[in-house]
Structures are given as structure tokens and as C-alpha cells.
């Protein structure tokens, strides 16, 4: 891994102080080759922002991985700030925004992020029905993490900077009309209606 750093004479988005540390890391992703991780950090307030740039493609790209067992939880996921995650069977939609941060994780790590949101929703639930709905989703997430509930993990990126790093992941272009509808920039996570798993890639929500 090669690290390159510099100080930028620009205002920090967090505190307004002039001076951001800018670091570029060269990454080698199996099955995808070279990539760059971009890091912006402020010593004054601790602001931190990261993103990724994949060198192999810049076209709108979709990666699809069929999760069928517990070992699939370890499949690596590189999500840039322009990446959208969909898990139709669990009703999960994670969209990017201006404040979203890129990350390298795995499929289980993505589910843990969703679990955290559901735990907060459960804590804030005002009615028995809301509480029951959250508990049902949390139970399904646990079963999914244990490999007992197969699902389809879909990662879309209109800029081609997000990947599912596994040889069994399907990589395909996103039609221009679908790519134009994708969000690219504040971080949102939305729990949608669940779509039964059919063994075929579901269409866009």
C-alpha cells in the first residue's frame, strides 16, 4: 500500500479552520485491480471524510451477489460516497448524499449498520405495532447473518466507484435511464417493503 499526503489550504467543512490533511492510499482489490482511497482530515475538530476511486471502470456499474450461507457474510464490500445498497428481500435501501462517507467493509458489516438503525427505531417506537415491526426486521437480520435467510446484495454506483470484491459477484452496466435516477451525493437509509427472493436479480425499487 502506497500512502501520499499533503496539506490543503482550504476551509474545513466542520469548523471552518483553514488546512485539511489530504491523503491518497493505493489499494489493490482482488478481481478488480488498483483503486485509490481518498482521506480528508482536520486536526482542529476531528472532521474526517473518505471516498474511493476504482481504476478499472468509470461507467455506471451494478454488482450483484447472492448470499446463501453464513460464509458469505465475509465478502468484502467497497462502497464509495456514490454507492447505493439494496437488499430487496429485507426491504433495505441505503442511498448516498453530500454527507455520506465511503467505507471498506463486508456484507455483515453492512447488515450491522442497518441493525443499528433498527435498534434506534425500536428505542423510539411509540406504538406496539411499530415495536413489533422493528423486532421482526431485527430477527430477520439475525437470521440473514447466520445464513438462514438467503438474500440478494445489490450495489449500484453511477460513477463505477463501488464494488463487491468476489469472483462470484456479477458485474454489469446500469442502463442510462436507471443510472440517472440514482442519488450521488446526505446519507439516508430507508426500510422499504420486502421483496421475496426468486433466485433472479430483482428490478430497481
Secondary structure as GFF3:
##gff-version 3
##sequence-region A 1 205
A	DSSP	beta_strand	3	11	.	.	.	ID=ss1
A	DSSP	beta_strand	18	29	.	.	.	ID=ss2
A	DSSP	beta_strand	33	41	.	.	.	ID=ss3
A	DSSP	beta_strand	48	54	.	.	.	ID=ss4
A	DSSP	beta_strand	61	67	.	.	.	ID=ss5
A	DSSP	three_ten_helix	70	74	.	.	.	ID=ss6
A	DSSP	beta_strand	76	79	.	.	.	ID=ss7
A	DSSP	beta_strand	83	87	.	.	.	ID=ss8
A	DSSP	three_ten_helix	88	90	.	.	.	ID=ss9
A	DSSP	beta_strand	92	95	.	.	.	ID=ss10
A	DSSP	beta_strand	103	106	.	.	.	ID=ss11
A	DSSP	alpha_helix	107	124	.	.	.	ID=ss12
A	DSSP	alpha_helix	128	145	.	.	.	ID=ss13
A	DSSP	beta_strand	151	157	.	.	.	ID=ss14
A	DSSP	beta_strand	163	165	.	.	.	ID=ss15
A	DSSP	beta_strand	170	173	.	.	.	ID=ss16
A	DSSP	alpha_helix	176	181	.	.	.	ID=ss17
A	DSSP	beta_strand	188	191	.	.	.	ID=ss18
###
